Amino acid sequence: MTRFTIPDMTCEGCVGSVTRAVQAVDATARVAADLESHTVEIDSPFAAEAIAAAIAEAGFTVRPAA
C-alpha cells in the first residue's frame, strides 16, 4: 500500500483525475482518496515513484504521506 498527500486535490473531479493517472500506470490499482485530509492510498505492485510521477504529470503536487 502506498500513501501520498496531494494538497491540491480539492474536489471529486480531482479525485477522478488522480485515479485515472494512477490507473494509466496500473489499470488494476485500487485507489482510495480522502478529500478532507488530501490523501490517497493506492494498492498496486508498481513502484511508488512511477505512480507519483503519473500523478504529478496530471498536474498535482505529490508528497509522501506522514
C-alpha atoms as a printed R data frame, in Angstrom:
   type eleno elety resid chain resno       x      y       z
1  ATOM     1    CA   MET     A     1   0.000  0.000   0.000
2  ATOM     2    CA   THR     A     2   1.315  3.400  -0.989
3  ATOM     3    CA   ARG     A     3   0.040  6.609   0.564
4  ATOM     4    CA   PHE     A     4   0.507 10.150  -0.730
5  ATOM     5    CA   THR     A     5  -0.571 13.606   0.351
6  ATOM     6    CA   ILE     A     6  -1.891 15.642  -2.567
7  ATOM     7    CA   PRO     A     7  -2.544 19.156  -1.193
8  ATOM     8    CA   ASP     A     8  -4.175 20.449  -4.372
9  ATOM     9    CA   MET     A     9  -6.697 17.568  -4.602
10 ATOM    10    CA   THR     A    10  -9.762 19.564  -3.552
11 ATOM    11    CA   CYS     A    11 -12.820 18.090  -5.293
12 ATOM    12    CA   GLU     A    12 -14.305 14.918  -6.757
13 ATOM    13    CA   GLY     A    13 -13.034 15.976 -10.177
14 ATOM    14    CA   CYS     A    14  -9.514 15.986  -8.773
15 ATOM    15    CA   VAL     A    15 -10.080 12.536  -7.285
16 ATOM    16    CA   GLY     A    16 -11.134 11.313 -10.720
17 ATOM    17    CA   SER     A    17  -8.061 12.815 -12.344
18 ATOM    18    CA   VAL     A    18  -5.740 11.279  -9.756
19 ATOM    19    CA   THR     A    19  -7.453  7.896 -10.101
20 ATOM    20    CA   ARG     A    20  -7.154  7.980 -13.896
21 ATOM    21    CA   ALA     A    21  -3.463  8.918 -13.634
22 ATOM    22    CA   VAL     A    22  -2.775  6.020 -11.283
23 ATOM    23    CA   GLN     A    23  -4.739  3.577 -13.405
24 ATOM    24    CA   ALA     A    24  -2.851  4.665 -16.506
25 ATOM    25    CA   VAL     A    25   0.197  3.130 -14.809
26 ATOM    26    CA   ASP     A    26  -1.650  0.136 -13.313
27 ATOM    27    CA   ALA     A    27  -5.163 -0.500 -14.621
28 ATOM    28    CA   THR     A    28  -5.913 -2.805 -11.682
29 ATOM    29    CA   ALA     A    29  -4.743 -0.411  -8.941
30 ATOM    30    CA   ARG     A    30  -7.196  0.276  -6.158
31 ATOM    31    CA   VAL     A    31  -7.336  3.957  -5.251
32 ATOM    32    CA   ALA     A    32  -8.946  5.337  -2.081
33 ATOM    33    CA   ALA     A    33  -8.984  9.117  -1.729
34 ATOM    34    CA   ASP     A    34  -9.823 11.226   1.310
35 ATOM    35    CA   LEU     A    35 -10.570 14.808   0.307
36 ATOM    36    CA   GLU     A    36 -10.650 16.069   3.887
37 ATOM    37    CA   SER     A    37  -7.057 15.024   4.556
38 ATOM    38    CA   HIS     A    38  -5.955 15.405   0.905
39 ATOM    39    CA   THR     A    39  -4.540 11.893   0.940
40 ATOM    40    CA   VAL     A    40  -4.757  8.943  -1.386
41 ATOM    41    CA   GLU     A    41  -3.987  5.297  -0.664
42 ATOM    42    CA   ILE     A    42  -3.037  3.129  -3.616
43 ATOM    43    CA   ASP     A    43  -2.904 -0.634  -3.649
44 ATOM    44    CA   SER     A    44  -0.596 -1.564  -6.527
45 ATOM    45    CA   PRO     A    45   2.545 -3.614  -7.053
46 ATOM    46    CA   PHE     A    46   4.042 -0.816  -9.155
47 ATOM    47    CA   ALA     A    47   6.805  1.390  -7.734
48 ATOM    48    CA   ALA     A    48   5.640  4.384  -5.715
49 ATOM    49    CA   GLU     A    49   7.925  6.594  -7.798
50 ATOM    50    CA   ALA     A    50   6.157  5.614 -11.032
51 ATOM    51    CA   ILE     A    51   2.759  6.282  -9.516
52 ATOM    52    CA   ALA     A    52   3.864  9.622  -8.051
53 ATOM    53    CA   ALA     A    53   5.280 10.658 -11.420
54 ATOM    54    CA   ALA     A    54   1.982  9.883 -13.142
55 ATOM    55    CA   ILE     A    55   0.036 11.921 -10.577
56 ATOM    56    CA   ALA     A    56   2.484 14.822 -10.933
57 ATOM    57    CA   GLU     A    57   2.209 14.621 -14.719
58 ATOM    58    CA   ALA     A    58  -1.561 15.024 -14.294
59 ATOM    59    CA   GLY     A    59  -0.832 18.385 -12.648
60 ATOM    60    CA   PHE     A    60  -0.884 17.604  -8.932
61 ATOM    61    CA   THR     A    61   1.643 18.146  -6.154
62 ATOM    62    CA   VAL     A    62   2.575 14.765  -4.648
63 ATOM    63    CA   ARG     A    63   4.225 14.194  -1.272
64 ATOM    64    CA   PRO     A    64   4.776 11.039   0.732
65 ATOM    65    CA   ALA     A    65   2.112 10.863   3.434
66 ATOM    66    CA   ALA     A    66   3.234 11.100   7.031
